Amino acid sequence: MRLTHHWGRVRALRRELPDDREAAALGIAACRLLLSMGWRIGMGREGARALLDEGQGLANAIGDRRSSLYLSMVYGRALCGAGDVAAYLELMIEDPARGAFELDDIALQAGA
């Protein structure tokens, strides 16, 4: 799939600019979008977890709690799509739901 190739390239290029905030934001977007396509491209749980960890590491580095929560939600949906509904529910209750209310973000609350 060409789209996955392009987002993979964004991730690779981002590594060449490790201290750049804009590059980190693009890396976060790449991780989130690749996670959201995971079920379509047959991504396993390990691949999904690696994208989550990478994206959240970038979000934490630039202090972007909202992106970190969105990544958790997309990862949770990947777990649910893989048939692990219990892990999905546990993840969604633990992080995104609580974080969305802490940020007072109605869109994030609705998604969580």
C-alpha positions in Angstrom: 0.0 0.0 0.0 1.5 3.3 -1.1 0.1 5.3 1.7 1.8 3.2 4.4 5.1 3.6 2.4 4.8 7.3 2.5 4.0 7.5 6.2 6.9 5.1 6.9 9.1 7.5 5.0 7.9 10.3 7.2 8.9 8.3 10.2 12.4 7.7 8.7 12.9 11.3 7.8 11.8 12.4 11.2 14.6 10.5 12.8 17.1 12.7 10.9 15.7 15.7 12.9 15.5 14.4 16.4 15.2 17.7 18.2 12.7 19.4 15.8 9.2 20.0 17.2 7.6 20.1 13.8 9.3 16.9 12.8 8.0 15.3 16.0 4.5 16.4 15.2 4.8 14.8 11.8 6.1 11.6 13.4 3.2 11.6 15.7 0.8 11.9 12.8 2.5 9.1 10.9 2.3 6.8 13.9 -1.4 7.6 14.5 -2.3 7.2 10.8 -0.4 3.9 10.5 -2.0 2.6 13.7 -5.4 3.5 12.3 -4.7 1.5 9.1 -3.3 -1.4 11.0 -6.2 -3.7 10.6 -6.3 -3.1 6.9 -2.6 -4.0 6.4 -2.5 -6.9 8.8 -0.3 -5.2 11.4 0.2 -7.4 14.4 0.0 -6.4 18.0 3.8 -6.0 18.3 3.9 -3.6 15.3 0.9 -1.6 16.7 2.6 -1.4 20.1 5.9 -0.2 18.5 4.0 2.6 16.8 2.2 3.5 20.0 5.5 3.7 21.9 7.2 5.7 19.2 4.3 8.2 18.9 3.9 8.6 22.6 7.6 9.1 23.1 7.5 11.9 20.6 4.3 13.4 22.2 5.9 13.3 25.6 9.1 14.9 24.3 7.2 17.9 23.0 4.6 18.0 25.9 1.6 17.1 23.7 -0.8 15.2 26.0 -3.7 15.5 23.6 -1.7 13.6 20.9 -0.6 11.0 23.4 -4.3 10.4 24.3 -5.3 10.2 20.6 -2.6 7.6 20.0 -3.9 5.5 23.0 -7.4 5.6 21.5 -6.3 4.5 18.1 -4.1 1.8 19.6 -7.1 0.7 21.7 -9.2 0.4 18.5 -6.4 -1.7 17.0 -6.6 -4.0 20.0 -10.4 -4.3 19.7 -10.1 -5.0 16.0 -7.7 -7.8 16.8 -10.3 -9.3 19.0 -8.9 -8.2 22.4 -12.0 -6.3 23.7 -10.9 -6.6 27.3 -7.6 -4.9 26.6 -9.4 -2.2 24.6 -11.8 -1.4 27.4 -9.1 -1.4 30.1 -6.9 0.9 28.0 -9.8 3.3 27.2 -10.9 3.6 30.8 -7.4 4.0 32.2 -5.9 6.8 30.0 -7.9 8.5 27.3 -11.2 8.8 29.2 -9.5 10.3 32.3 -7.1 12.4 30.3 -9.9 13.9 28.1 -11.7 15.2 31.2 -8.5 16.5 32.7 -7.9 18.5 29.4 -11.5 19.6 29.3 -11.6 18.6 25.6 -15.1 17.8 24.5 -14.0 16.2 21.2 -11.5 14.0 23.0 -14.1 13.1 25.6 -16.5 12.0 22.8 -13.8 9.9 21.2 -12.8 8.3 24.4 
